[in-house]
Amino acid sequence: MSLQVEKLEKSMAKLTIEVSAEEFEKACEKAYQKQKNKIQLPGFRKGKAPRKMIENMYGKEVFYEDAANEIIPEAYEKAYEECEEEITSTPEIDVIQIEAGKPFIFTALVALKPEVKLGKYKGVTVDEIDVTVADEEVAAELEKERKNNARTVAVEDRAVKMGDITTIDFEGFCDGVAFEGGKGENYPLTIGSGQFIPGFEDQLVGAELNKEVDVNVTFPEDYQAENLAGKPAVFKCTVKEIKEEILPELDDEFAAEVSEFDTLDEYKADVKKNLEEKKAKDAKNAKADAAVAAVVDDAEIEIPEPMLATEQRQMVDQFAQRIASQGMSMDMYMQYTGMTKELLLEQVKPQAEERIKSRLCLEAVAKAENLEVTEEDFVKECETMAEVYQMEADKVKEMLGEEGKKSVMKDLVIQKAMDFVADNAKAKKATKKAAKKAEDGEAAEEKKPAKKAPAKKAKAEDGEAAEEKKATKKAPAKKTTKKADAE
């Protein structure tokens, strides 16, 4: 195999890969051996027709496509390893020459790692975030713990009130006709939770046990079921059970039950300490993110479109894996939300671009500052991973292998660069927006789509990926003519 690399504009390159005529012939023979049992010629039993007879009957090109699909993945992977440039996208394959007795030649159009022109990266200005914990925050945390330890009791002597935990039967009607998905039995609903469309739960306040009540609502214009969007509906509901939460008293006895402390004052002090530690950690992360964002804003980077498209696909694939681990397929998700793969790809595009730019800038900072990762750093990271996965550190190393080690080392360099940028950043007085961001800790949890009408409209997931992956190496060809996207 031989490789020629032609650099193009906008960080693109064309790899011309040539495979010998002998290798191409072997691939054609292999294709014949795979296909011969499916081919029958007059005068021959099925699977016994000689290759030459088949080629005379159907043309020499009859096995070319299968032969190309056999050759391209392996040849491209070898070219990928041999290429001195850093490839950042999946290849777009185009077969140039495919003919008996001649070398097989194809090209792979790929994106290369773009050049980064760093601006200011030392001493960038970021908001200083107040990490003081107010008494109100401690009180809110204690109230949350009270709710976590609340007991529920059945209520039979009054109507439904806000905050009650109910069990209901319901059936929805549009223009007097029941609609699909609008019926539920023994459905658990906490009044005021916002689980159902606006107005539904409010109208159940005052409802009595086992007495039917009409709930009149209008579906949102952007409701996921198009046949219901914007339409008025009546739900006939029956409250079958009412329960209310009884919160424990906030005293020494409560503190002893939920913590290792004997008094409420000791427990409060510990709650405050934990909140301070969390705020400090969140503020540190927010400072690092803001510092990196400032570095990116002051840098010059032109991301090649195929590199961005590859990152988008990886993010959507990772999102699909995450929801699959929760028992939901992408088809189910699309059906619930009205989303399409194309819309999801477009939705993650800004984040994909931000992620690429951040990583490229941090790599450039690491290079500029000669930041390196030692074997000791790698060992420590393996020990950390071992604790997370409850494994021996040596076993983690073994499972990572050489490729995994390279990936971990790259990530550690990125982390060192991020720490460098954050440590050298200058702080100014915090804005309310920055303080709120730190308080939130950017720990927004993924939510599952709503179940049925009259549940509120499910939101599309952000498709956020946990980590970036290396561009795909293999390139299984789909066709032997024209441009085949080898994803």
N, C-alpha and C positions, 0 to 999 in steps of 0.2 A: 504494500500500500504506500502511496505517496501523497503528500499534502502540500498545497500551496495556499497561502493566506494573502488575500487582497483587502487592505483596509479601505473602507468607504467613508462617506461623510456621516456626521452625527453619531459617532461611536458604533458604526456598523462594520461588519466584515463579511467577506464571502470566502468560504473555505472550499477549495476545489480538491476533491478526494478521488484518487484513481486506484482502482483495484485491478490486478493483473487478469489477463484473458484466461489464464489457467484457473484462478479462483472463481471467475465468473462461470466457467464451464462446470466446475464442481457444484456450484449452486444450481445450475440448470439441471444437472443430473439428479441432485437431491430433490428438486421440485418434481421431476419426472417420477422418482420413486414414491413420492408422497401421493401423486395424483393418478398414477397408472391404474389403480384398482377401481377408479371411478370412470375410466374411459373404456369404451368398447368399440372395436372396429370390425367391419364385416370380415369373416374368415378367422377371427381370433376370439378365444374365450376372453371374458371380462378380466382385465388386469394382466393379460398376456401380450398385448400389442407392443411391439418394439418401439422405442422412442423415435427412431427415424421415420417409421410408418406414421406415427401420430403427427410428427412435424410436417411430413409431406401432405398429410390430410388437412391440418389446421394452420400450417405455417410455422416457421421456426420460432416465431414470437410467442407461441402458445405457453411456454414456461417462463418467459422473461419476467413477468410481474412477480411471480412467486420467488424467482431467483433474486430479484432486486430486494424484495422484502426480507430475504434471508441474509443478504450481504450488508445492507445499509446500516442496521443497528450496530453491529459489531465494528464495521469500518468507521462509523462516526464516533463511536466511543474511543477507538484508538486515536483518531484525529483529535478528539477533545483532550486526551491525555498528552498528546504530542505538541499541541498548539501552545505556544509560549504566551499568548494573550489570554486574559481572563474572560471567559464567555459567561454572559449573564442572562441568557434567554434560551428557550427551546428553539431548535433549528427549523428553518423553512427549507424543505428539500426540493431540489429540482434535478431530474435525471438529464444529463447532457449527452451521454453516449451509451447505447445498449445494443450490442451487435455481436453475433457469434464470431469468435476468433480475434476479437479486439478487446482492449481493456474496458472495464466498466467504469464510467466517470459520472460523478454527480457532484452537485454543489450544495452547500448548507449556508443559508443566510442567517447570521447570528448577530446579536448585540454584544458589544464588548463593554467592559467596565469603563464608564466615562471619566474624563478628567475632572478633578475638583480643584477650583481655585479658591482657596480659603481667604476669607477676609479676617476680621478680628475674631480671635478665639480665646485670647487671654484677657481676663478682666472685663468680660461682658457684664452688662448691668441687668440684674434680676430683682424682682420684688422680695423684700424681706418679709417673712411671714410670722405673724404673732402666734406663738405656741402656748400662750397663757390659757389655762383652763378655768372658765368661769364657774361660779357656784351653780348657775342654771344648767350647765352641761352635766355636772355631777348629778344633779337632781333628775335630769332626763334619763341618765343611765340607770339610776336607781329605780325609776318608774318603769323602765324597760324590763328590768329584772323582776319587778313585782308582777308585771304582766306575764312574764315567762313562767312564773310560779303560781299563777292564778288557778283557781279551781272553778269548774263550771257546774251550775245547778239548774235543774229543770224548773221552768216557770209555768204555772197553770192558772194563776189568778189575775193576769193582766194581759193587755195587748202588746204587740211588738213595739219596741223602742229602739232608737239608734244605738248601735253597738251590740245588739243581741245576735246570738248565733242561732240561726233558724234552719229548719229542714222544710223544703217546700216542694209542692207539685205545681207545674205550670204548663200551659199550652198557649202558643201564640197564633193569632189570626190576623190576616191582612184582607181587608174588604170582606170580612166574614168567612174567609176560607183559611183553614189551618195550613201552615207552611212547613216544609221539610226542615228538620233541625230545630224546630221551635218548641219541642215538647220535652219535659224532664220530670222524673219522679224521684222522690226522696233526695232532692238536690240540696247539699249543704251550702248555706249562704250566710255570711256575716254581714249584717246591715251596716252600710257605710264603707264597705271594703272597696267599692268601685269595681267590683268584678263584672257587673252587668252594665249595659248601656246607660247613659245619663238619664236620671229620672225614675228608673225602675225601682231601685232600692228605697228611695225616698217615699214612694207611694205605698210601700209595705209597712211603714211606720203607722201604728194604730190598728193594723190588721189583727183580728182575733183568731184564736185557735180553731182549726177545722171549719172556718167559714170562708167561702169563696169571695175573692175581691178582684175587681178589674183594675189592671195596671195599663194606663194609656201612655205610649211612648212613640217617638219618631226615630227611626234608624238614622245614624249619621250618613251624610252624603257619600263619604268614602268607606262605607261599610264593606267588608270583604265579600259578602254575598250580594252580587250586583242586582239580583231580583228584589232585594229588600232595601237597598240603599236609598235613603231619603224618604222612605214610605212610612206612614203612620201605622201602628199596630196595636192590638189589644191583647194582653196576656191575662188569661184567667188563672189566678193563683190561689192556692190553698196552703196556709201555714199549718204544718202538721206537728211541729215541735218548736219550742222556744227555750233557749238556754241563755243564762247570763254569767259573766265572769265575776267572781268574788276575789278581790285583790287582798293579799295578806297585809297586815299592819306593818308599817316601816318602823321596826324597833329592834332591840338587841336580839330577841328570839329569831326574828327574820334573818338578821346578819349571821347568826350562828348556823342557821339551816343552809344558807346559800354560799357560805364562805368558810374560811379557816379561822375567822376572827370571832371573838366572843361578844364584842360590842359593836353598835352601829357606827360609832365614831371611828373605830379602827377600820371598819369595812369601807366607810366613806373615804378615808385617807388612802386606802389601797385603790379604790375606784379612780380617785383623782390622779394618783401616781400612774396608773395604766393609761389613762386618757392623755396625760402629759407625754408619755413615751410614744403613744400612737401619733399624737400631733407632731412630735419631733421627727418621727420617721416619715410621716406624710409630707411634712415641710421639706425634709431633705430630698425626697423624691421629686416634689414639685419644683424645687430649686434646680435640680439636675435637668429636669425636662425643659424648664424655661431657659436654662443656660444653653442647652443643645439647640433649642429652637432659635435662639439669638445667633448662634454660630451658623446655622443653616440659612437664616435670613440674610446673612452678610456674605455668603459664599456664592460662587457661580458654578452651577451644575446644569447640564442638559441631559436629561434622562432619555435614552432611546426608547421609542414606543414599545418594541418587543420585550424589553426588560421590564417595563411597567406592566405589560399584559401578563407576563409570566408571574409576576408578584401577585397580581389580582387573582389569577387562577389558583395559585397556591393558598391564598387567604380563603377563598371560597371552599376549596377542598378541605382545608383545616376546619373551617366552620362546619362542613358536612360531617366530618369525623366527630366533632364535639357533640352535635345534636344526635348523631347515631348512638353515641355512648349513653344518651339519655332516652334511647328507645324511639327516636323519631327519624324517619327517612327524609331525604330532601324533597321527595315527591309530596309527602305529607305536609312538610313545612310550606312548600309552594302553594298547596291547596288551601291551607289555613290562612295564609297571608295575602294571596293573590300575587305573590312575587314570581318573577321568572329569573332564570340564571343570568340572562343579559342585564336585567335591572340590578341584580345583586352584584354583578361584576362592576357595574357603573357606580353602585353605592359605595363599594370599598375602594374605589379609585383614588380619592383624595388621601385616604389613610395609607394606601400602598405607596403613593408618591412620597408622602412624609416619611414613611419608614425607610425607603430606599435612600432618600437624601440624608437622613440622620445617620444611617450606617456609613454611607460614603464619606461624610464629613468627619465622623469619628475615626474612620480608618486613616483619613488624611492627617488628622491631628496626631494620631499615634505614630505615623511615619515622621511627621515634622518634629516631634518631641522624642523620637527614638524610644518609645515605650515598648517594652518587651515582656513576655510572659515566661516564667521559669518553669522548670519541671516541678519545683516545689509548689508553685501556684496550681499546677494541674493536679497534683496529689491532693491538695487541700480541697479543690473543687470536687474531686472524686469522693472524698470523705463526706462532703456536704450532701452530694447526691445519694450516697450510701445511706445516710440518716433518713433522707426523704423517702427512699424506696425500701428502707429496712433490709439492706443487703450489706455484704462485706465489701469494703472499698476495692479489694483486689478483683472481686467479681464484676464490679462496675467497670473497672479498667478493661477487663477481658471482653465484656459485652460491647464496649465502645469500639475496640479495635483501633487500627491506625487512622482510618477515615474519621471515626468518631472523635478521636483525640484531636485531630487537626481542627475539626469544627469547634470543639470546646475551647481550644487554644485561641482561635479567632474571636470567639465570643468574649473570652477573658481580656483580650487586648482591647476590644470595644468598650468593655466595662472600665478598664483602666483609663481609657481616653475620656469617657464620660465623667469619671471621678476627677480627672485632671481639670476638665473644663469647669465642673461645678466648684471645685476647691479654689479655683482662681477667679471665680465670678465675684462681682461687687454687688452688695445688696443695697437697695433703697427702701424707703418706707413702703410697707405693703398697702396694696389697694384692697378694697373689699372683695373684688373679684378673685384676686390671688389667694386671699385668706380662705374664701369659700372653697376654692379648688383644693387647697391643702387639707381643709377640714373633711371634704368628701373623700380624699385619699384615692380618687380615681379607681374606686373599687366597685363600680357599677356591676351588679350581678346580672347574668343572662336570664331572661324570663321566657317561660314556655308560652306559645300562642294560646289564646283563649279557646275554650272547648267548643261551645255551641252558641247559636243564637239562643238567648239574648245576651250572651257574653259580649263585652266590648271588643272593638276591632283589635286584632293582634298586630303588634308592631314588628316590622322587619328587623331581624338581628343585624348587628353592626358588622358581622363577619370578621371580627377581630381575630387575628391569629396569635398564638402564643409565642411563636418564634419564626425567624426567617430561615428558609431552606436554600440549599445550593441549587443552582439551575439544573434541570434534568439533563442527564448525560445521554441516555439512549434515545435513538431516533427511529422507531419502527415505521417504515414507509407505508403509506396507504395506497399510493399509486406509483406507477413507473413513468408516467408522463405528466406534464405540467407541474405545478408547484404543489407538493403535498405537505401539509402542516404535520410535522413529525412530533406530535405531542404524545 
